[in-house]
Amino acid sequence: MFLRRQDSRQEEDFARPQDIMAPLIQQIGRLAVRTFKRDSQHTPVTFNSLYDQLYSLVNRITPEELNLDVKLLTDRGPYDASRDGAPVTYMQLYEDNDVTICVFILKRGVRLPLHDHPGMFGILKVIHGVVSVQSYSHFTSESLDSKLQSLLNAKTLNGVFPATKHPKVKISTSDPACRLSPDTQNMHEIFSEDGPAAFLDILSPPYGTDKRLGIERDCHYYQELEPFRVSSAPSNDMTLLISIPSPSDFWCDQADYEGPVIDSGPGEQDQS
Ligand SMILES: [Fe+2]
């Protein structure tokens, strides 16, 4: 399907002919670069159209498209740190100033601890196994009454903030990708269910040094405060999260990506 740009720039098909013939992961990479390029002057309509097309392409990806080593997906039973090494394997496929494309591989019975994606968009597609995802959104302070606001402002609750807890969802390879945005479901904890699991992650902007904004975009870890019962809580879905150091039982090793090379595509300047 061809979509047309809605802005006044040179008219161009979203799915460019040179990309249609490329391997799927290259199409995804090139479209992700175009979608999330921050100096592109996209109108919101153009961004949404590119994003929707990217989302539908991502929903077709498989481990075979990535030439993923099946050994990385071997089920060796419940995770044992002394035998298995890192609980999570990170594989970077592509990164420039505006977008990261990577794969996370979780061994049986492990989790990516509750973490955030500051100011970021994300698309998460399970490509092997099953994961459960517990997402949270930042709670807007306007929704809090004065009693709860003063409780949160107390020094004893430093680093604590309210969040909306969304229903936990189980996602397999046949399910569409999860999405997060700066305002919605921006924090999550991800568990492997019933065996090893892997997912493709597209994140924009990337973590780390943001040269455009001159800031460090760090990943922060959180824990839910339980039990949390405040009579003035404005909603049953509301909970409190507290900032914590990176959990000591979580770390990643790295694996090389051996699939089709991802670049920004013909006619695009690679910023990496
Ligand atoms: Fe994440």
Boltz pocket constraint, residues with backbone or C-beta under 6 A from the ligand:
constraints:
  - pocket:
      binder: B
      contacts: [[A, 115], [A, 116], [A, 117], [A, 188]]
      max_distance: 6.0
